Amino acid sequence: MTVILTACTQRKRVSHSPLLCARDLPDGELSDVVERWSDRLSQVKVTRPAKDLYCGRAFSEAVKATQNIHADLFIVSAGLGLVPGDVDVPSYNLTVSKGTADCVMNKLRGEYSEADWWAALGGAEALLHVIEQADPVVIVGLPSPYLRMIAPTLALLSDGLCSKLRIVGGRDVPDLDPRLEDFRLPYDDRLDGPDSSLPGTKSDFASRAARHFAEEVLVKAPVASIDIHRTLAEASMSRWTRPTTKSGARMSDTDIKSIVRDHWSRAGGRSTKLLRILRDELNVACEQKRFAKLAAEIRKEQAL
């Protein structure tokens, strides 16, 4: 069956268990921290299927795509590894994004990457197995940070298994294995424009592209080559115009703080990056002094 890969989100529909906060883990070597985290996971009751745990448009678009074409959903999770969408999981608070209190990278002694942590959780082994079993394709609908996290695993694939991949997100991963670039589809900012069937923001680009490919291209040519899939995707977007720059929308403090929470981990808690996401990607107007005050309030929340 077709597989769609999507990313976890910081926001969840259920409050996390007090046991599952990365900030409370003791420092240690990678293997020690993974073992302690795994022990805590085993002590906590699961709450609901993974597909019903995470919030946000990016995640919901991936869920809709899997439902509409009857695909299997798998979630690349910083706290759980690789999770099938229909498996019950606990709610947790762990990220690999630096600058937050629950960044597990702060707990690791030594030089380790986010990919090292994810592989130690079992994510790499699980992903290789999923790709081997998938048929006909694996749609990789991941934003750049998550594509970078699984890139070392994808680099282990044989040429034959690489041919199953259809990469629609992660446009900012310059060190991706060149073999994998051969299986990237031509989605660009036309998907965000006024003629797009699935317009949105850059933060949910990968999931929207995955949904468009699944519903508009793959269903018409399920076993086609990457060249045919690329041609069909390009043809579908050929009459779409690119978005035009417009003045930012005004939002209340409550709404802006909600957006900041959604993107806190991705920005590593950095105010400058958060403001760029707000203005450049989400087209929201906010005066710098006002934003600094709101970001400071969220930073206090994160430290509690």
C-alpha positions, 0 to 999 in steps of 0.5 A: 500500500502507498505510504505517506510520511508526515511530521509530528507537531508540538501541539497535541490534543491531549496534555502530555504526561508529567513523566514525558518531559525531556527537561526532566531527563538526566544528562548522559550518553546517547544510549543512556538517555534513550534508555531512560526515555524508553523506560518512561514511555513504557510506564505511561498509558497510551492516550489515542491513535497517533493520527488523532493526537497531533494538531495543526493544518500541516498534520491534518492535510497529511491525514486527509490525503491518507484517508482519501487515497486509502494510504498508510500514514507514518509519523516521523516523531522526535519522541517516538521514532517512526509511528504508524498513524493508527497505533495508540501512543502517549502524549509527550513533550520532547523536541530536537529543536534547540532553544527550548526547555524540552530539547533532548539534544541538551541532555546528550553528552558528546557530539550527536545530531538529531538524526543520531537521536532519532535512529537510536529511538529505532526510527531508522530501522523502522523506516527502512522496513516501511519503505521495503514493504511499501507499494507502489510509492512512499510520499515523503511530505516532510518539512526541511528539519525532518527531512534532514533528520531522516536523510542519513537513513534514506541514504542507506537505501538501494537504488531500487528502493530509492525509486519508490520515493516521491519527495514533495517537501524539504526544499531546504536540504542542500546536503541531501543524497544526490540520488534522492534528488532524482525523486523530488517532484516539482512543487514550488510556490505556485502551490501557495498562489491564488490559483492553487487548489490547496493554497496555504503557508510555507509551514504546511507546504510539504503536507499540502504538496503531498496531498495534491500529489496523492489525490491529483497525480498518484490516483491517475497513475499509481505505478508510473515512473518518477518521470511521468509523475513529475510531468503530471505534477508539473502539468497540474500546476502549469496554469497556476500563478505565483503568489503576490506580495501583500501587506500582512494581516492584523491579528490579536495578541492571543492569535499571534501567541498561538502561532508562536507556540506552534512554531516555537520548536521549529525556530528553536525559541529564537525571536528573530526567526519566529518573527521572520516566520510570522511575517515572511511565511504567514504574512502576519503584521506585527510591530517588533516591540509588540512581538518581543513582548509576546515572545517573552511571555511564551518563553516564560510558559516554555520554561515552566 
